[in-house]
Amino acid sequence: MSEIANENQQSAEPDTSALASDSMPGWRRRVSMFLTSQTISVFGSFLVQYAIMWHLTLTTKSGVVLALAAIFGFLPQAIVSIFAGVWADRVNRKIMIISADAAIAAATLGLAFFMLSGVKDLWLIFLVMAVRSIGAGVQMPAVSAVIPQIVPSDKLMRINGINSSIQSVTGLLAPVAAAAVYANMSIVPIFFIDVVTAAIGISIFSFIAVPSLERVNSAEKPTYLADLKDGMTYIFTHDLVRWVMGIFAVVFVLAVAPSNLSPLFIARNFGSEVWKLTVAEVLFSIGMALGGIALATLASKVNKISLIIVTSISFGFLSIAMGLSPNLYVFYALFFVIGLIVPSFFTSAMTTLQETVEAQRQGRVFGFVGIVISVAMPLGMSILGPLADVFPVENLLVASGLLMIVAVGLAVLLPAGRRAVAAARASSEASSQTPADQPNG
């Protein structure tokens, strides 16, 4: 704890995330270019994501295969995030993002050529999913740490809300485009589209000036292991960061993982037509887009900590309701509502961390956020996937929803939870009054 305090006092690195809009000239142009590059690149990634999951669902109808897909798609990200978070605080974050994007595109291009030559084995798809997962693990902490470097502190929640809306609209268009290409051609053209969008996104991002931390070029910077230890100590001794990490884990194990069974639920109970899967994803994306717009509009009026708690509990009730859905239309409506509240949870949690953590530690903190997210997903699916081949998916949705409500309730109501929430609220109120770095909990 004392080591962390000492580094905070001695560090001469400018915390660009603490600058207000009048101290960051040209920020609108940089943010616009950043959002454009991310949107184009993510669009291609969404196409591949939907296409692969549909391909595996419709060709195998196996819960075990979907569980393996979750493991290969997220576990490598968890492993590499251990290192990537530290890298993001030690090297040029812009180069990290571009390199990861290029590696993902190269792997996808290789898969396209293999499938064109007739090699369509599942192991090859899983291998490329793992490579893409590694790239995402490298990219995630760097992107999350770059945002407060180019976005003024007083605009952070609004820009995150706008970004969420843009990503949601992209998610709305992506399944429609993926379905059209997949149904009329095959999965291979989707891979080529992803490569093109990655190239465009990299080209735009390369022209954005991203400030470098002084520690990147410092000859006296700590060793890699010292940075890793410092990051872990900071996370586990900071009430707010520790609490947010716990909520992330609960949500991704008990809400996000079960939602990945929704295509299987629809295919088994309502038919395996591609359009039925597409409608679910479109409604979810519309909900996310509207939720992001509402959040961006009301950014200055919302309480981030309250939103995290309320939306987490809501995920549990909605999961139960989805499992009890009497028909496909009710299921669609509930899926839309889930999409509507996702931006409130995710954006509030990420913005809280961006406002709280100083610039020189954000890479490590968001690296651990990536670990929590990417471990929680395959962990949940490794359990739920095989169970889905034994029990009805609707029963699993109800059970996970009940566990979610209990887990979040305990996180808020137990003495340790109440102390953490109180510290989180105090930190949130302080950050709304001043952009200065927050003290450790």
C-alpha positions in Angstrom: 0.0 0.0 0.0 2.8 2.4 0.9 4.6 1.6 -2.4 1.5 2.6 -4.3 1.2 5.9 -2.3 4.9 6.6 -2.9 4.6 6.1 -6.7 1.6 8.4 -6.8 3.6 11.1 -5.0 6.8 10.7 -7.0 5.3 10.1 -10.5 5.8 13.1 -12.8 3.7 11.5 -15.6 0.9 13.8 -16.7 -2.5 12.1 -16.2 -4.2 13.2 -19.4 -7.4 11.6 -18.3 -7.7 14.4 -15.7 -7.8 17.2 -18.3 -11.0 19.1 -19.0 -12.2 19.9 -22.5 -10.8 23.4 -22.5 -7.3 22.0 -21.8 -7.4 19.5 -24.8 -7.6 21.5 -28.1 -8.5 19.4 -31.1 -10.0 16.6 -29.0 -13.2 16.5 -31.1 -11.3 15.6 -34.2 -9.2 12.9 -32.5 -12.3 11.4 -30.9 -14.3 11.4 -34.1 -11.4 9.7 -36.0 -11.0 7.2 -33.1 -14.8 6.3 -33.0 -14.8 6.0 -36.8 -11.8 3.6 -36.9 -13.2 1.5 -34.1 -16.6 1.3 -35.7 -15.3 0.1 -39.0 -13.0 -2.4 -37.4 -15.6 -3.7 -34.9 -18.2 -4.1 -37.7 -16.0 -6.7 -39.4 -15.4 -8.4 -36.1 -19.1 -8.6 -35.4 -19.7 -10.1 -38.8 -17.2 -12.9 -38.0 -18.5 -13.4 -34.5 -22.1 -13.9 -35.6 -21.2 -16.0 -38.6 -19.0 -18.4 -36.6 -21.6 -18.8 -33.8 -24.4 -19.4 -36.3 -22.3 -21.7 -38.3 -21.4 -23.8 -35.2 -25.0 -23.7 -33.9 -26.7 -24.7 -37.2 -24.2 -27.3 -38.3 -23.8 -29.1 -34.9 -26.7 -28.1 -32.6 -24.4 -29.1 -29.8 -24.0 -27.4 -26.4 -20.6 -28.9 -26.0 -19.4 -27.4 -29.3 -20.7 -24.0 -28.2 -19.0 -24.4 -24.9 -15.7 -25.2 -26.7 -16.2 -22.1 -28.9 -16.6 -20.0 -25.7 -13.4 -21.5 -24.2 -11.4 -20.9 -27.4 -12.9 -17.5 -27.9 -12.3 -16.2 -24.4 -9.7 -18.2 -22.4 -6.7 -17.1 -24.6 -7.8 -13.5 -24.0 -7.7 -14.1 -20.3 -4.2 -15.5 -20.4 -2.7 -12.8 -22.6 -4.5 -10.1 -20.6 -2.2 -10.9 -17.7 0.7 -9.6 -19.8 -1.1 -7.1 -22.0 -2.3 -4.9 -19.1 1.4 -4.4 -18.1 2.5 -3.9 -21.7 -0.2 -1.1 -22.1 1.5 0.8 -19.3 5.0 0.2 -20.6 4.9 0.5 -24.4 3.2 2.7 -27.0 -0.6 1.9 -26.7 -1.2 3.0 -30.3 1.3 0.5 -31.6 -0.3 -2.2 -29.4 -3.8 -1.6 -30.9 -2.6 -1.5 -34.5 -0.5 -4.6 -34.1 -3.3 -6.6 -32.5 -5.8 -5.6 -35.3 -3.3 -6.6 -38.0 -2.7 -10.0 -36.3 -6.4 -10.7 -36.1 -6.9 -9.8 -39.7 -4.0 -12.1 -40.8 -5.5 -15.0 -38.9 -8.9 -14.5 -40.4 -7.4 -14.3 -43.9 -5.6 -17.5 -43.3 -8.8 -19.3 -42.2 -10.6 -18.0 -45.3 -8.0 -19.5 -47.6 -8.0 -22.8 -45.8 -11.8 -23.1 -46.0 -11.7 -22.2 -49.7 -9.3 -25.1 -50.2 -11.8 -27.4 -48.6 -10.4 -27.6 -45.0 -13.4 -27.0 -42.7 -12.5 -28.9 -39.6 -13.7 -27.6 -36.3 -10.2 -27.5 -34.8 -9.2 -24.9 -37.5 -12.1 -22.6 -36.6 -11.3 -23.0 -32.9 -7.6 -22.2 -33.6 -8.5 -19.0 -35.4 -10.9 -18.1 -32.6 -8.1 -18.5 -30.2 -5.8 -16.2 -32.2 -8.5 -13.6 -32.5 -9.0 -13.9 -28.7 -5.3 -13.3 -28.1 -5.5 -10.2 -30.3 -8.6 -8.9 -28.4 -6.7 -9.5 -25.1 -3.8 -7.4 -26.3 -6.1 -4.7 -27.6 -8.7 -4.3 -24.9 -6.6 -2.8 -22.1 -4.8 -0.5 -24.6 -8.1 0.8 -26.1 -9.7 1.3 -22.7 -6.6 3.2 -21.5 -6.3 5.3 -24.7 -9.9 6.7 -24.4 -9.3 8.9 -21.3 -6.0 10.0 -22.9 -7.9 11.6 -25.9 -11.2 12.4 -24.2 -11.6 15.2 -21.7 -12.6 14.1 -18.2 -15.8 16.2 -18.3 -16.9 14.5 -21.5 -15.9 10.9 -20.7 -19.3 9.5 -19.7 -20.9 11.1 -22.7 -18.3 9.9 -25.2 -18.5 6.4 -23.7 -22.3 6.5 -24.1 -22.0 7.7 -27.7 -19.4 5.0 -28.4 -21.8 2.4 -26.9 -24.6 3.6 -29.2 -22.3 3.5 -32.2 -21.2 0.0 -31.4 -24.8 -1.0 -30.9 -25.9 0.3 -34.3 -22.9 -1.6 -35.7 -24.2 -4.6 -33.9 -27.6 -4.0 -35.4 -26.3 -3.9 -39.0 -23.8 -6.6 -38.6 -26.2 -9.6 -38.0 -28.3 -8.5 -40.9 -25.3 -8.2 -43.2 -23.9 -11.5 -41.8 -27.1 -13.3 -42.4 -27.4 -12.0 -46.0 -23.9 -13.0 -46.9 -24.0 -16.3 -45.0 -27.4 -17.4 -46.4 -26.6 -16.5 -50.0 -22.9 -17.3 -50.2 -21.0 -18.9 -47.3 -19.0 -18.0 -44.2 -15.8 -17.4 -46.2 -16.8 -14.0 -47.8 -17.5 -12.7 -44.3 -13.9 -13.4 -43.4 -12.7 -11.3 -46.4 -15.0 -8.4 -45.4 -13.4 -8.5 -41.9 -9.9 -8.2 -43.3 -10.9 -5.2 -45.4 -12.6 -3.4 -42.5 -9.6 -4.1 -40.3 -7.3 -2.5 -42.9 -9.5 0.6 -43.1 -9.7 0.9 -39.3 -6.0 0.6 -38.9 -5.4 3.3 -41.6 -7.6 5.8 -39.9 -6.3 5.1 -36.4 -2.7 5.5 -37.6 -3.4 9.3 -38.2 -4.6 9.9 -34.6 -2.1 11.5 -32.2 -2.1 9.6 -29.0 -0.1 11.0 -26.1 2.6 8.7 -24.7 3.2 8.3 -21.0 6.6 9.5 -19.9 7.3 6.1 -18.3 7.2 4.5 -21.7 10.6 6.0 -22.7 12.0 6.3 -19.2 15.2 4.5 -18.5 14.3 4.2 -14.8 10.9 2.4 -15.2 10.3 -0.6 -13.0 10.8 -4.1 -14.1 7.9 -6.0 -15.7 7.4 -8.1 -12.6 7.4 -5.0 -10.4 4.8 -3.4 -12.6 2.7 -6.6 -12.5 2.9 -6.8 -8.7 2.1 -3.1 -8.3 -1.0 -3.5 -10.5 -2.2 -6.5 -8.6 -1.6 -4.7 -5.2 -3.4 -1.6 -6.4 -6.5 -3.6 -7.6 -6.8 -5.7 -4.5 -6.3 -2.8 -2.0 -8.6 -0.3 -3.8 -12.2 -0.7 -2.6 -13.9 0.6 -5.7 -11.7 -1.3 -8.2 -12.1 -4.5 -6.3 -15.8 -4.2 -6.0 -16.3 -3.4 -9.7 -14.2 -6.4 -10.7 -16.4 -8.6 -8.5 -19.6 -7.3 -10.1 -18.1 -7.8 -13.6 -17.3 -11.4 -12.7 -20.9 -12.1 -11.4 -22.5 -10.5 -14.5 -20.4 -12.3 -17.0 -20.7 -15.7 -15.4 -24.4 -15.6 -14.5 -25.8 -13.3 -17.2 -23.6 -13.0 -20.3 -22.7 -16.7 -20.5 -26.4 -17.9 -20.3 -27.3 -15.3 -23.0 -24.9 -17.1 -25.3 -27.3 -20.1 -25.1 -30.1 -18.0 -26.6 -29.4 -19.2 -30.2 -29.5 -22.8 -28.9 -32.7 -22.0 -27.0 -34.3 -20.5 -30.2 -33.1 -23.3 -32.5 -34.4 -26.1 -30.1 -37.7 -24.5 -29.2 -38.8 -22.3 -32.1 -36.9 -23.5 -35.2 -33.5 -23.3 -36.7 -34.1 -20.7 -39.5 -31.4 -18.1 -39.7 -33.9 -15.3 -39.7 -35.1 -16.2 -36.2 -31.5 -16.0 -34.8 -31.0 -12.7 -36.7 -34.1 -11.1 -35.3 -33.0 -11.8 -31.7 -29.6 -10.1 -32.4 -31.2 -7.2 -34.2 -33.6 -6.5 -31.3 -30.7 -6.8 -28.8 -28.7 -4.3 -30.8 -31.6 -1.8 -31.2 -32.0 -2.0 -27.4 -28.3 -1.3 -26.9 -28.4 1.6 -29.4 -31.3 3.2 -27.6 -29.8 2.6 -24.2 -26.5 4.1 -25.3 -28.3 7.2 -26.7 -30.2 7.7 -23.5 -27.1 7.3 -21.4 -25.2 9.8 -23.5 -28.0 12.3 -23.2 -28.4 11.9 -19.4 -24.7 11.3 -18.7 -24.4 14.3 -16.3 -27.5 13.3 -14.3 -27.0 9.6 -13.6 -25.4 7.9 -10.6 -23.0 5.4 -12.0 -22.8 3.2 -8.9 -26.6 3.0 -8.6 -26.8 2.0 -12.3 -24.3 -0.8 -11.8 -26.4 -2.2 -8.9 -29.8 -1.8 -10.5 -28.8 -3.2 -13.9 -27.0 -6.2 -12.4 -30.1 -7.2 -10.4 -32.3 -6.6 -13.5 -30.2 -9.0 -15.5 -31.2 -11.7 -13.0 -34.9 -11.0 -13.3 -34.8 -10.8 -17.1 -32.9 -14.2 -17.3 -35.6 -15.8 -15.2 -38.3 -14.2 -17.4 -36.5 -15.4 -20.6 -36.5 -19.0 -19.3 -40.2 -18.8 -18.6 -41.0 -17.2 -22.1 -44.2 -18.8 -23.4 -43.4 -17.9 -27.0 -40.7 -16.5 -29.3 -42.2 -13.0 -29.3 -42.0 -12.7 -25.5 -38.4 -13.9 -25.7 -37.6 -11.3 -28.3 -39.1 -8.5 -26.1 -37.0 -9.6 -23.1 -33.9 -9.9 -25.2 -34.6 -6.3 -26.4 -34.9 -5.1 -22.8 -31.6 -6.7 -21.9 -29.9 -4.9 -24.7 -31.5 -1.7 -23.5 -29.8 -1.8 -20.1 -26.4 -3.3 -21.1 -24.9 0.2 -21.9 -26.0 1.4 -18.4 -24.1 -1.4 -16.7 -21.0 -1.6 -18.9 -20.5 2.1 -19.6 -21.0 3.1 -15.9 -18.5 0.5 -14.7 -15.9 1.3 -17.3 -16.3 5.1 -16.8 -16.0 4.7 -13.1 -12.7 2.9 -13.5 -11.4 5.4 -16.1 -12.2 8.3 -13.8 -10.7 6.7 -10.7 -7.5 5.1 -11.9 -4.5 7.3 -12.8 -3.2 7.1 -16.4 0.0 5.1 -15.5 -2.0 2.2 -14.1 -5.0 2.1 -16.4 -3.4 -0.5 -18.7 -2.9 -2.9 -15.8 -6.4 -2.3 -14.4 -8.1 -2.8 -17.7 -5.9 -5.8 -18.3 -7.4 -7.4 -15.2 -10.9 -6.3 -16.3 -10.2 -8.3 -19.5 -9.1 -11.2 -17.4 -12.3 -11.1 -15.4 -14.5 -10.9 -18.4 -12.7 -13.5 -20.5 -12.3 -16.0 -17.7 -15.9 -15.6 -16.5 -17.4 -16.3 -20.0 -15.7 -19.7 -20.7 -16.1 -20.7 -17.1 -19.8 -20.1 -17.3 -20.1 -21.8 -20.7 -17.9 -24.7 -19.8 -20.5 -25.5 -17.1 -23.7 -24.4 -18.9 -22.8 -25.8 -22.3 -22.7 -29.5 -21.3 -25.6 -29.0 -19.0 -27.6 -27.7 -22.0 -27.2 -31.1 -23.5 -28.8 -32.7 -20.4 -31.3 -30.1 -19.2 -33.6 -27.7 -21.1 -31.9 -24.3 -21.7 -34.9 -22.6 -20.2 -34.2 -24.2 -16.8 -30.6 -23.0 -17.0 -31.7 -19.5 -17.7 -34.0 -19.5 -14.6 -31.4 -21.0 -12.4 -28.7 -18.5 -13.5 -31.1 -15.6 -13.0 -31.8 -16.7 -9.4 -28.1 -17.0 -8.7 -27.5 -13.6 -10.1 -30.0 -11.9 -7.8 -28.6 -13.7 -4.8 -25.0 -12.9 -5.7 -25.6 -9.2 -6.4 -27.7 -8.9 -3.3 -24.9 -10.3 -1.1 -22.4 -8.1 -2.8 -24.4 -5.1 -1.8 -26.0 -6.1 1.6 -23.3 -8.0 3.5 -21.1 -5.8 5.7 -18.1 -6.0 3.4 -20.3 -5.2 0.5 -21.9 -2.2 2.2 -18.4 -0.8 3.0 -17.3 -1.3 -0.7 -20.5 0.3 -2.0 -20.1 3.3 0.4 -16.5 3.7 -0.8 -17.6 3.4 -4.4 -20.3 6.1 -3.9 -17.9 8.4 -2.2 -15.3 8.0 -5.0 -18.0 8.6 -7.6 -19.2 11.7 -5.9 -15.6 13.0 -5.6 -14.9 12.3 -9.3 -18.0 14.3 -10.3 -16.6 17.3 -8.4 -12.9 17.1 -9.4 -10.9 15.2 -12.1 -8.0 14.6 -9.7 -6.9 11.1 -9.0 -8.8 9.3 -6.3 -7.2 7.9 -3.2 -6.9 4.2 -2.5 -9.6 2.5 -0.6 
